Each structure stands twice: as C-alpha cells, then as structure tokens.
Amino acid sequence: MSTEDRKDGRPDPDALLAQVQQEEQARQRGRLKIFFGAAPGVGKTYAMLRYGQQEMAKGVDVLVGVVETHQRSETQALADALPTLPRVHIPYKNVVLEEFDLDAALARRPGLLLLDELAHSNAPGSRHKKRWQDLEELLDAGLSVATTVNVQHLESVHEVVQQITGIQVQETLPDQIIQQADEVILVDISDEDLLQRLKEGKVYLGDRGQRAMTHFFRKGNLIALRQLALRLAADRVDLELRQFHQQNPEEGRRSGSRDRLLVAVSGRPEDEHLVRAAYHLATAQRADWLVIHVDTPRGLLQNPRPRHGYGITCILRKVWVRKPHV
C-alpha cells in the first residue's frame, strides 16, 4: 500500500521501510560511471583514462582493471601512467587468452576501477560469460567502476543498428546497465573528425582501418549512429530531470519546463499513424498533448494573400487534448 492509499494522510510504514532499504542498498553498492559514444574511436577510453588520472590526483586509489588501447599511442600513454591489474591467463583450444581478473580486483578493492569495453564476451571458462556480469558483481561488492559503452551494443537498438550498418553486432548488453548508472558521459565528435582519425591510423591500424572505412565507418552509418547516441543520451538527461522534479516538486513548478506536444492532422488515413506516434512520445515524456484539425475556407485557398489582413484565415474545427499516463 502506497502513502497515497492511506485515508488519514500519514506515511505508510511499509512504503517508508522499502524506501529506507532501497537507500541503504544504494549506499552499499558501488557507483557506476559510463563513457558512452556512437562508435569506436570517438575517445571513450581516452576520456575514461583521463578521468582516472584526475581522480588519482585527488588521492583516490585508481586501478586499471582492463583497457584496450588498440595501439593508439596517446591512449597507451595515459594507460601507462596508471597502476594496472595483471590479466588472468585462460587456456582455450591450444591458445592462452588474457582476460580481466575479477577475483584479483575484488581482493584488491581499489577506490575506482577502470573497466574498458563493457560489452566484451569473456573467454570460455570464466566465471561470467560477459564483462557486464563482472561489472554487476563488482558493484554489488561495493566497488566503484568507470567503463565504456558504444551505442551499437545496447540490446534495445541492436536491430536498428543492423538495419543502419548492415552488420550484425554479436556482443550486446542490457539497457538496464545504462539506466542504473550513476552518471553517463556522452563522448562525441563529428563524423568528419572520426573519419579523419581513422585515416590517420588513430582508430585502427593498417588493413583493419581500411576495412573499417569500407564497411562500418561509412559516413552515412556514422551520422545515423551519432544521431542514435545523442537521442539516447538526451533521453537519459530527460529521465534525470523528471526524477529530480519528483524528488523536488517545488523546483519542478518553478522551472515551468514541462513538455507539451502539438499534432496537426488533415483527415487522411495516414493520420492514424501520426496520432499513435504522438501518443507513445507523450506517454514516454509524461507530457500533455494536443491534436488539432484545421479547415481552411475553399475560397481563401484560391486567393491565399488577400489585399487586407495577414494571410489565410483558418478555422479550428476539432481539438482533442489527452493527459499523459502517470
């Protein structure tokens, strides 16, 4: 039973207890900071390592759990300036694979652990199949982590990315990782700058860079992926704003920043899709929305700029207002 269910207006004990327990769990759980970007090479790992150096300068015990520099000299220089956890060696099919050492990180318990490429699939024989599952165990143990994520690895946009690029992304992670993060930092550069970095060998070296430009790193792909990353980052900021207003209702009323949507329809069959899309958008944003249909006098259409007046006179015939679901 929620607080609003009580007729006497007093706080509900069960709700208060649940809130206290949730806050206690949040205090015990480690903090998560995600450096998020549209594609490889935008600078997520570099930004994460710079953040690690800044925290170390403040006296925080920073440790690199795993970082993939892809032989980028500037990124490697940053990584070399930070203490790094040795990787664990896992034999697999006559080869030895190097992976993040989860047990060593849990035993070392740094103040901040840097964990690159969160969507990575661990070698067979590891405790977890995915690196994001290693992350969950680290956070549950109270360790704070900074990590990197590309937009194409989120499960919710996996199929969209395949349609954009024609490439099936094999490694994905749940969107709830982003949703539960304490902070998401968008690392963004233009498609032109990213392509220039690729040409200069600052993303991938040699033939791998040339193949990347021919397939994944085409200009149209990069523009679409950047748009997707920006939209998801904006959704995240919008969620943070709504949560802040819920916790601080007075601030929400003073800001006057509540969204409203206006949808104009013409009476054609395709309007149904437009209204349906507006409904979903308004519901997601908890926004009021308005649907209008405008009738224009036929005579005025033949003479759209009369001598007197300001142009076409339109008559508003139908108005629907829908309140959002709360």
MIGUVO-870500 format. One line per field, with one value per residue (C-alpha): residue in one letter; x, y, z. Coordinates in pm, 1 decimal. Layout:
! residues N
r <- [A	...] $
px <- [X	...] $
py <- [Y	...] $
pz <- [Z	...] $
END
This chain:
! residues 326
r <- [M	S	T	E	D	R	K	D	G	R	P	D	P	D	A	L	L	A	Q	V	Q	Q	E	E	Q	A	R	Q	R	G	R	L	K	I	F	F	G	A	A	P	G	V	G	K	T	Y	A	M	L	R	Y	G	Q	Q	E	M	A	K	G	V	D	V	L	V	G	V	V	E	T	H	Q	R	S	E	T	Q	A	L	A	D	A	L	P	T	L	P	R	V	H	I	P	Y	K	N	V	V	L	E	E	F	D	L	D	A	A	L	A	R	R	P	G	L	L	L	L	D	E	L	A	H	S	N	A	P	G	S	R	H	K	K	R	W	Q	D	L	E	E	L	L	D	A	G	L	S	V	A	T	T	V	N	V	Q	H	L	E	S	V	H	E	V	V	Q	Q	I	T	G	I	Q	V	Q	E	T	L	P	D	Q	I	I	Q	Q	A	D	E	V	I	L	V	D	I	S	D	E	D	L	L	Q	R	L	K	E	G	K	V	Y	L	G	D	R	G	Q	R	A	M	T	H	F	F	R	K	G	N	L	I	A	L	R	Q	L	A	L	R	L	A	A	D	R	V	D	L	E	L	R	Q	F	H	Q	Q	N	P	E	E	G	R	R	S	G	S	R	D	R	L	L	V	A	V	S	G	R	P	E	D	E	H	L	V	R	A	A	Y	H	L	A	T	A	Q	R	A	D	W	L	V	I	H	V	D	T	P	R	G	L	L	Q	N	P	R	P	R	H	G	Y	G	I	T	C	I	L	R	K	V	W	V	R	K	P	H	V] $
px <- [0.0	143.2	140.2	-149.2	-364.3	-392.5	-706.6	-556.8	-276.5	2.4	304.8	263.0	511.4	572.2	648.3	885.2	1064.4	1102.5	1244.6	1494.4	1604.7	1645.4	1855.2	2069.6	2132.8	2225.0	2476.9	2640.0	2653.0	2945.4	2899.2	2897.6	3016.2	2975.2	3157.3	2912.1	2966.8	2837.4	3126.0	3479.0	3737.4	3532.8	3752.5	3568.2	3870.2	4084.7	3820.9	3792.1	4168.3	4182.4	3909.5	4113.9	4417.7	4209.5	4071.4	4417.1	4539.9	4267.4	4405.3	4166.3	4311.0	4264.9	4332.5	4304.2	4119.3	4138.8	4190.3	4207.5	4423.7	4429.5	4787.1	4672.8	4982.9	4807.1	4569.7	4854.2	5049.4	4757.8	4717.3	5087.8	5063.2	4809.1	4855.7	4721.0	4589.1	4765.2	4534.3	4441.9	4551.3	4287.2	4387.5	4144.4	4189.7	4570.1	4593.4	4610.7	4363.0	4417.6	4112.7	4016.4	4095.8	3769.6	3887.8	4205.1	4001.8	3764.7	4060.5	4245.7	3933.7	4050.6	3863.6	3796.8	3831.2	3857.3	3689.5	3702.7	3469.0	3179.9	3008.6	3309.3	3245.8	3473.3	3676.6	3514.5	3593.3	3548.5	3304.9	3075.9	3008.1	3002.3	3209.1	2893.9	2820.5	3165.5	3061.9	2745.1	2947.2	3193.2	2915.4	2737.0	3065.4	3077.0	3346.1	3306.5	3366.8	3416.6	3354.9	3295.1	2998.1	2921.5	2560.8	2552.5	2596.8	2270.6	2010.6	1724.6	1888.6	2062.1	1825.1	1817.4	2196.6	2190.1	1946.2	2166.8	2503.1	2410.9	2635.5	2508.3	2660.4	2747.3	2814.0	2529.8	2445.1	2114.2	1988.5	1937.1	2312.8	2277.3	1959.4	2119.1	2439.0	2500.2	2645.8	2655.2	2906.4	2848.5	3179.4	3101.4	3290.2	3164.2	3159.5	3417.4	3658.7	3612.2	3679.9	3991.8	4109.0	4055.3	4258.7	4540.6	4552.3	4427.5	4139.2	4265.3	4599.3	4678.6	4437.0	4191.5	4141.7	4084.9	3828.5	3652.9	3616.6	3473.7	3211.6	3114.9	3274.9	3086.7	2973.3	2600.2	2641.8	2832.9	2574.6	2289.8	2478.2	2564.6	2200.1	2103.4	2363.0	2260.8	1894.6	1960.4	2180.2	1902.3	1651.6	1882.5	1904.5	1526.1	1484.8	1722.3	1524.7	1192.3	1338.2	1474.2	1134.3	965.0	1203.4	1188.1	833.8	885.2	1178.4	966.9	686.9	929.5	1110.7	796.5	978.9	701.4	683.6	369.8	313.6	100.5	-10.7	-184.0	-391.2	-555.7	-814.7	-616.8	-583.6	-213.8	-304.2	-372.1	-1.0	84.9	-154.2	-31.5	331.2	240.9	65.0	372.9	604.0	378.3	345.7	722.9	779.6	482.9	368.9	30.0	-55.9	-293.2	-438.6	-585.2	-762.7	-780.5	-1046.4	-944.4	-1220.9	-1202.4	-1224.7	-923.8	-716.3	-767.7	-659.5	-409.8	-284.2	-583.8	-533.3	-637.7	-543.0	-246.2	-295.0	-511.1	-777.2	-802.7	-1093.9	-1011.6	-1277.0	-1167.4	-946.7	-858.2	-647.8	-502.7	-337.5	-31.7	-32.5	125.2] $
py <- [0.0	337.9	655.2	787.1	483.3	586.8	784.5	961.0	1103.3	963.8	795.0	424.3	227.3	-40.5	219.8	403.2	79.6	-12.9	331.2	307.3	-39.3	82.5	378.9	152.7	-83.8	213.7	333.2	-10.2	-57.3	84.9	385.1	341.1	597.5	518.0	688.5	646.9	702.8	642.3	430.6	307.5	582.9	875.2	890.3	696.1	503.9	818.5	1010.2	727.8	720.0	1099.3	1072.9	805.4	1033.7	1322.1	1103.2	970.6	1330.1	1379.5	1088.5	816.9	464.5	413.5	82.7	-16.8	-348.0	-385.9	-136.6	-188.9	81.7	-77.5	53.1	415.9	594.8	876.3	634.1	397.2	680.0	755.6	389.0	350.8	632.7	438.1	122.7	-178.0	-510.3	-807.1	-1010.4	-1369.0	-1632.2	-1881.5	-2179.0	-2239.0	-2464.9	-2469.6	-2094.8	-1883.3	-1594.4	-1292.1	-1165.7	-928.0	-1083.3	-1042.6	-1220.2	-1012.6	-690.3	-798.5	-881.4	-556.0	-336.6	-10.9	314.8	332.0	52.5	126.8	-141.7	-90.1	-232.7	-344.1	-549.3	-782.9	-1159.8	-1335.7	-1640.1	-1981.1	-2095.9	-1750.0	-1717.3	-1496.1	-1507.6	-1129.5	-846.1	-658.7	-950.9	-899.3	-537.0	-635.4	-843.6	-557.7	-306.0	-546.1	-581.0	-203.0	-120.5	194.9	146.2	361.1	187.0	243.3	153.0	200.6	262.8	-37.2	-276.2	-186.2	-459.7	-216.4	-74.7	-391.4	-447.6	-78.1	-70.6	-377.7	-202.3	107.9	-61.0	-397.3	-554.6	-783.8	-686.0	-1001.1	-853.7	-680.0	-574.6	-495.4	-137.7	-151.3	-109.4	240.2	307.1	209.5	408.7	696.7	904.5	873.6	1089.7	1129.5	1134.4	1286.0	1401.9	1476.1	1209.1	1409.4	1416.1	1045.4	958.1	1175.5	995.2	665.5	781.5	889.9	545.4	673.8	423.5	106.4	42.1	-89.3	-308.9	-316.8	58.5	36.2	-242.1	-39.4	261.1	37.5	-124.2	4.5	350.6	485.7	845.8	765.3	498.3	732.8	1011.0	768.9	614.8	957.5	1061.8	745.5	803.7	1168.4	1071.9	807.0	1047.8	1309.2	1050.8	981.9	1352.2	1383.5	1092.6	1256.5	1581.8	1406.4	1220.4	1547.4	1714.2	1418.3	1448.4	1830.3	1925.9	2293.2	2312.3	2145.8	2400.0	2693.1	2567.7	2556.1	2315.2	2059.0	1943.0	1973.0	1816.3	1953.2	1723.4	1862.0	1614.6	1656.2	1378.0	1139.9	770.8	809.3	1046.0	742.0	658.1	1019.5	1027.9	689.9	806.4	1122.6	914.4	698.4	1000.8	1188.7	883.2	834.4	1201.6	1227.9	1523.9	1676.4	1653.1	1827.3	1710.0	1965.8	1951.1	2270.3	2351.2	2621.5	2802.9	2693.6	3045.2	3158.6	2874.7	3024.3	3366.7	3293.1	3654.8	3893.2	4267.3	4319.3	4104.7	3885.6	3584.1	3274.2	3270.0	2924.4	2792.6	2549.7	2281.9	1995.0	1977.5	1677.0	1700.1	1395.4	1384.8	1161.3	839.0	895.3] $
pz <- [0.0	-101.6	102.3	-105.8	-18.2	348.1	419.8	720.2	504.2	720.7	556.8	500.7	719.4	456.4	191.6	424.4	514.0	146.8	73.1	359.4	244.8	-111.8	0.2	216.8	-74.6	-292.5	-32.1	-12.3	-389.9	-584.2	-812.6	-1189.7	-1443.1	-1814.5	-2100.5	-2388.6	-2760.1	-3110.4	-3242.6	-3174.5	-3193.5	-3058.4	-2747.3	-2476.2	-2347.7	-2358.2	-2160.0	-1906.7	-1852.2	-1816.6	-1554.6	-1376.3	-1367.7	-1232.3	-954.8	-870.6	-839.7	-576.8	-375.4	-497.3	-525.4	-903.2	-1074.3	-1441.7	-1446.0	-1822.1	-2104.1	-2480.5	-2640.3	-2990.8	-3018.1	-3005.8	-2878.0	-2688.9	-2517.7	-2433.9	-2272.4	-2042.4	-1952.6	-1875.2	-1618.5	-1409.7	-1199.1	-1388.3	-1265.7	-1430.2	-1650.7	-1581.0	-1837.6	-1951.3	-2172.2	-2458.8	-2764.2	-2763.6	-2703.1	-2389.4	-2366.0	-2142.6	-1953.1	-1675.2	-1336.4	-1145.0	-830.6	-811.0	-845.5	-567.7	-343.3	-426.2	-371.6	-533.0	-481.6	-856.7	-1110.5	-1484.9	-1695.8	-2072.2	-2343.0	-2124.8	-2398.9	-2426.3	-2416.3	-2169.4	-2262.8	-2204.7	-1853.5	-1699.0	-1408.9	-1618.5	-1990.3	-2026.5	-1884.5	-1782.8	-1549.7	-1396.1	-1350.6	-1164.3	-917.7	-866.3	-795.7	-559.3	-369.5	-323.3	-581.5	-790.5	-1162.3	-1472.1	-1803.4	-2176.7	-2398.9	-2769.3	-2871.8	-3107.3	-2814.7	-2637.9	-2672.8	-2740.4	-3055.9	-3173.8	-3466.8	-3558.5	-3581.4	-3804.8	-4038.3	-4044.6	-4099.9	-4249.9	-3986.9	-3712.2	-3378.5	-3186.5	-2841.1	-2657.4	-2303.9	-2127.9	-2136.0	-1761.2	-1722.0	-1866.8	-1670.7	-1338.5	-1393.6	-1155.0	-1436.8	-1816.6	-2004.8	-2379.6	-2568.0	-2906.0	-3214.9	-3565.2	-3834.4	-4032.3	-3738.7	-3674.9	-4039.2	-4029.0	-3715.1	-3896.1	-4198.0	-3966.0	-3803.8	-3467.3	-3452.0	-3621.8	-3784.2	-4132.8	-4324.9	-4035.7	-4065.0	-4441.1	-4397.9	-4129.9	-4363.7	-4635.2	-4412.3	-4066.4	-4081.5	-4381.6	-4347.0	-4358.1	-4090.3	-3861.2	-3893.5	-3810.3	-3517.1	-3382.5	-3402.3	-3214.2	-2941.7	-2899.0	-2871.5	-2608.2	-2413.2	-2428.3	-2302.5	-2010.9	-1922.3	-1951.5	-1709.1	-1462.2	-1484.4	-1421.3	-1124.0	-984.4	-1018.6	-849.5	-556.2	-558.3	-665.8	-582.7	-824.5	-1093.0	-1055.1	-1067.1	-1376.2	-1590.4	-1823.3	-1872.7	-2234.3	-2445.7	-2786.5	-3069.7	-3352.8	-3662.6	-3869.1	-4208.3	-4205.7	-4427.2	-4332.6	-4253.0	-3967.2	-3750.6	-3751.6	-3664.4	-3368.5	-3247.2	-3261.4	-3070.1	-2805.3	-2747.8	-2737.7	-2495.4	-2271.8	-2263.4	-2176.5	-1936.6	-2146.2	-2224.1	-2591.9	-2824.7	-3157.4	-3396.8	-3730.4	-3938.2	-4201.5	-4448.8	-4642.5	-5005.0	-5140.1	-4944.9	-5087.6	-5434.5	-5307.1	-5028.2	-4999.6	-4980.7	-5002.4	-4644.3	-4347.1	-4272.1	-4495.8	-4493.6	-4226.2	-4075.3	-3874.6	-3595.1	-3610.2	-3385.4	-3081.5	-2867.9	-2553.9	-2387.6	-2048.6	-2005.4	-1808.5	-1468.5] $
END
